[in-house]
Amino acid sequence: MHHAMLDHFAGRDTPVHRLAPAAKTLSALALILATVLVRRDHLLPFIPVAAALVAYAIIGRVPLWYAVKRLLIIAPFAAAIVLLLPFLEPGRVLWQTHLGPWTVQVTAPGLARAAHLASKFFLCAATTLMLLATTPFHGILEGLARLRVPRVFVVQLAFLYRYLWVLLDEVMRLRRARVARDAGQGPWRVRFRSHTGLVGVLFLRTFDRAERIYWAMAARGFDGRLPAPAVRRMRARDAAFLAGVLALAAGVLVSDWKLYG
């Protein structure tokens, strides 16, 4: 079955695709850390980060629709928190209305706080997305190994990425079989019971498949460790790219401290 792989465009040949995975991975971590450390309600330091991500996407020829579609997928997780802040944060009231015995107010600090958190969320998500779009997943594992990330964590990531698509295939088969039986019709109680049953069947099949895969690998000598990925040496252009991103991250933090004291 067809899936929208996270590293769908990672096989292209552009200057950013040719960079060492370790340099790109460390650069992404530095940029995310700098974005997260920007203090509350400050938005100006996010501008250079956004500009750098746009430039990276242009150089790497990452399609706009690819980034937008994946950011929209995770947008509800941010919206669940961000949309409540304008109503919950105390401060100067910009707009209010009465709903029966309740008074609903939108405050200026709440809007600023919501914009701050939304900016952080989408910039961090976009940074991760750009890394995945320009680096094969095995290259990211290589970068993590180069950064001395514990081997057990790298192995778990490798298994997660490999079998996530197997799990999605199982979900699609179960949904197709359910639709073939009832065509998605019937009272909502029946449909709800059908969906909950699907989750239970999926859990049992996943557990059974995991056991069979483990015993098959153990029979072939698997001892809990995967062969270490080949580590590519960093070249001058990799070091220059990493130094530039680290300088940008440091500049974001310094500007945040200086502008807002």
C-alpha positions as CSV (number, residue, x, y, z in Angstrom):
1,M,0.0,0.0,0.0
2,H,1.1,3.6,-0.6
3,H,2.2,5.7,2.3
4,A,3.4,9.3,2.5
5,M,6.9,8.5,3.8
6,L,8.5,11.1,6.0
7,D,11.7,11.2,3.9
8,H,9.9,11.1,0.5
9,F,12.2,13.8,-1.0
10,A,15.3,12.8,0.8
11,G,16.8,11.1,-2.3
12,R,17.2,14.4,-4.2
13,D,20.6,15.8,-5.1
14,T,20.9,19.4,-3.8
15,P,23.6,21.1,-1.6
16,V,21.6,20.5,1.6
17,H,20.9,16.9,0.7
18,R,24.7,16.3,0.2
19,L,25.5,17.6,3.8
20,A,26.6,15.1,6.4
21,P,23.6,13.8,8.4
22,A,25.4,14.5,11.7
23,A,25.8,18.1,10.8
24,K,22.1,18.5,9.8
25,T,20.9,16.6,12.9
26,L,23.0,18.7,15.3
27,S,22.0,21.9,13.4
28,A,18.3,21.0,13.8
29,L,18.7,20.3,17.5
30,A,20.5,23.7,18.0
31,L,17.8,25.6,16.1
32,I,15.0,23.9,18.1
33,L,16.8,24.6,21.4
34,A,17.2,28.2,20.5
35,T,13.6,28.5,19.5
36,V,12.3,26.9,22.7
37,L,14.5,29.1,24.9
38,V,13.1,32.4,23.5
39,R,11.4,34.0,26.4
40,R,7.7,34.4,26.8
41,D,5.7,36.7,24.4
42,H,8.8,37.6,22.3
43,L,8.2,37.2,18.6
44,L,11.0,39.2,16.8
45,P,13.7,36.5,17.5
46,F,11.6,34.0,15.5
47,I,12.0,36.0,12.3
48,P,15.6,34.9,11.4
49,V,14.7,31.3,12.3
50,A,11.7,31.4,9.9
51,A,13.9,33.0,7.2
52,A,16.6,30.4,7.6
53,L,14.0,27.6,7.2
54,V,12.5,29.1,4.1
55,A,16.0,29.5,2.5
56,Y,16.8,25.9,3.5
57,A,13.5,24.6,1.9
58,I,14.2,26.6,-1.3
59,I,17.8,25.3,-1.6
60,G,16.6,21.8,-0.9
61,R,13.7,22.0,-3.3
62,V,11.2,20.9,-0.7
63,P,7.7,21.6,-2.2
64,L,5.6,24.0,-0.3
65,W,2.5,21.7,-0.4
66,Y,4.6,18.9,1.3
67,A,5.5,21.2,4.2
68,V,2.0,22.7,4.6
69,K,0.2,19.4,4.5
70,R,2.3,17.9,7.2
71,L,2.2,20.9,9.4
72,L,-1.6,20.9,9.1
73,I,-1.7,17.3,10.3
74,I,-0.1,18.2,13.6
75,A,-1.8,21.6,13.8
76,P,-4.7,20.3,15.9
77,F,-2.3,19.4,18.7
78,A,-1.2,23.0,19.0
79,A,-4.7,24.4,18.5
80,A,-6.0,22.5,21.4
81,I,-3.9,24.6,23.7
82,V,-3.3,27.8,21.8
83,L,-7.0,28.6,21.1
84,L,-7.7,28.6,24.8
85,L,-5.0,31.1,25.8
86,P,-6.7,34.3,24.6
87,F,-9.7,33.5,26.9
88,L,-7.7,32.2,29.9
89,E,-4.8,34.7,30.2
90,P,-5.5,37.7,32.4
91,G,-4.8,41.2,31.3
92,R,-6.2,44.1,29.2
93,V,-9.5,43.0,27.6
94,L,-9.8,43.5,23.9
95,W,-13.2,42.0,23.4
96,Q,-15.9,40.4,25.5
97,T,-19.4,38.9,25.3
98,H,-21.9,37.3,27.6
99,L,-23.0,33.7,27.2
100,G,-25.8,33.3,29.8
101,P,-24.2,33.6,33.2
102,W,-20.7,33.6,31.8
103,T,-18.6,36.4,30.5
104,V,-16.1,35.5,27.7
105,Q,-13.1,37.8,27.3
106,V,-10.3,38.0,24.9
107,T,-7.2,39.6,26.4
108,A,-4.1,41.2,24.7
109,P,-1.6,39.1,26.8
110,G,-3.6,36.0,25.9
111,L,-3.3,36.7,22.2
112,A,0.4,37.5,22.6
113,R,0.9,34.3,24.5
114,A,-1.0,32.3,21.9
115,A,1.1,33.7,19.1
116,H,4.3,33.0,21.0
117,L,3.4,29.3,21.6
118,A,2.1,28.8,18.1
119,S,5.3,30.3,16.6
120,K,7.4,28.0,18.7
121,F,5.4,24.9,17.8
122,F,5.4,25.5,14.1
123,L,9.0,26.5,13.9
124,C,10.2,23.5,15.8
125,A,7.9,21.2,13.7
126,A,9.1,22.8,10.5
127,T,12.8,22.4,11.6
128,T,12.2,18.7,12.1
129,L,10.3,18.4,8.9
130,M,13.1,20.0,6.9
131,L,15.6,17.6,8.4
132,L,13.4,14.6,7.5
133,A,12.7,16.0,4.0
134,T,16.4,16.3,3.1
135,T,17.9,13.3,5.0
136,P,17.1,9.6,4.6
137,F,15.9,8.1,7.9
138,H,19.0,5.8,8.0
139,G,21.1,9.0,7.6
140,I,19.4,10.5,10.7
141,L,20.2,7.3,12.6
142,E,23.8,7.7,11.3
143,G,23.8,11.3,12.7
144,L,22.5,10.2,16.0
145,A,25.2,7.5,16.2
146,R,27.8,10.1,15.4
147,L,26.5,12.2,18.2
148,R,27.0,9.3,20.6
149,V,23.2,8.8,21.3
150,P,22.8,5.5,23.2
151,R,22.6,2.5,20.8
152,V,19.4,1.2,22.3
153,F,17.6,4.4,21.4
154,V,18.9,4.3,17.9
155,V,17.7,0.7,17.6
156,Q,14.3,1.5,18.9
157,L,14.0,4.4,16.3
158,A,15.0,2.0,13.5
159,F,12.4,-0.5,14.5
160,L,9.7,2.1,15.0
161,Y,10.3,3.5,11.5
162,R,10.5,0.1,9.9
163,Y,7.3,-1.4,11.4
164,L,5.2,1.8,11.6
165,W,4.3,1.3,7.9
166,V,3.5,-2.4,8.5
167,L,1.1,-1.3,11.3
168,L,-0.5,1.3,8.9
169,D,-1.0,-1.4,6.3
170,E,-2.8,-3.5,9.0
171,V,-5.0,-0.6,9.9
172,M,-5.9,0.0,6.3
173,R,-6.8,-3.7,5.8
174,L,-9.0,-3.7,8.9
175,R,-10.8,-0.5,7.8
176,R,-11.4,-1.9,4.3
177,A,-12.8,-5.1,5.7
178,R,-15.2,-3.1,8.0
179,V,-16.4,-0.9,5.2
180,A,-17.0,-4.0,3.0
181,R,-19.3,-5.4,5.7
182,D,-21.4,-2.4,6.7
183,A,-20.4,0.3,4.1
184,G,-20.1,2.8,7.0
185,Q,-23.8,2.8,7.6
186,G,-26.0,2.2,10.6
187,P,-26.6,4.0,14.0
188,W,-23.7,5.8,15.6
189,R,-23.7,3.3,18.5
190,V,-23.1,0.5,16.0
191,R,-20.4,2.4,14.2
192,F,-18.7,3.3,17.6
193,R,-18.8,-0.4,18.7
194,S,-17.3,-1.3,15.3
195,H,-14.4,1.2,15.7
196,T,-13.6,0.1,19.3
197,G,-13.6,-3.5,18.1
198,L,-11.2,-2.6,15.3
199,V,-8.8,-1.1,17.9
200,G,-8.9,-4.3,20.0
201,V,-8.3,-6.5,16.9
202,L,-5.4,-4.2,15.9
203,F,-3.8,-4.5,19.3
204,L,-4.0,-8.3,19.3
205,R,-2.6,-8.5,15.7
206,T,0.2,-6.1,16.5
207,F,1.2,-8.0,19.6
208,D,1.1,-11.3,17.8
209,R,3.1,-9.9,14.9
210,A,5.7,-8.4,17.2
211,E,6.2,-11.7,18.9
212,R,6.6,-13.6,15.6
213,I,9.1,-11.0,14.3
214,Y,11.1,-11.2,17.5
215,W,11.3,-15.0,17.5
216,A,12.3,-14.9,13.8
217,M,15.1,-12.4,14.5
218,A,16.2,-14.4,17.6
219,A,16.4,-17.5,15.5
220,R,18.8,-15.6,13.2
221,G,21.0,-14.6,16.0
222,F,19.6,-11.2,17.0
223,D,20.9,-10.2,20.4
224,G,19.2,-6.8,20.8
225,R,21.8,-4.9,18.8
226,L,21.8,-3.8,15.2
227,P,24.9,-3.2,13.1
228,A,26.2,0.3,13.7
229,P,25.5,2.5,10.8
230,A,28.4,3.7,8.7
231,V,29.6,7.1,10.1
232,R,30.4,9.6,7.4
233,R,33.3,12.0,8.1
234,M,32.4,15.7,8.3
235,R,33.9,17.8,5.5
236,A,34.7,21.5,5.4
237,R,31.2,22.4,4.0
238,D,29.5,20.4,6.7
239,A,31.5,22.2,9.4
240,A,30.7,25.6,7.7
241,F,27.0,24.8,7.6
242,L,27.0,23.6,11.2
243,A,28.9,26.7,12.3
244,G,26.5,29.0,10.5
245,V,23.5,27.4,12.1
246,L,25.1,27.5,15.6
247,A,25.9,31.2,15.0
248,L,22.3,31.8,14.1
249,A,21.0,30.0,17.2
250,A,23.4,31.9,19.4
251,G,22.3,35.2,17.7
252,V,18.6,34.4,18.3
253,L,19.3,33.9,22.0
254,V,21.6,37.0,22.3
255,S,19.1,39.2,20.5
256,D,16.3,37.9,22.8
257,W,18.4,38.8,25.9
258,K,19.4,42.2,24.6
259,L,16.1,43.4,23.2
260,Y,14.1,42.4,26.1
261,G,16.6,42.6,28.9
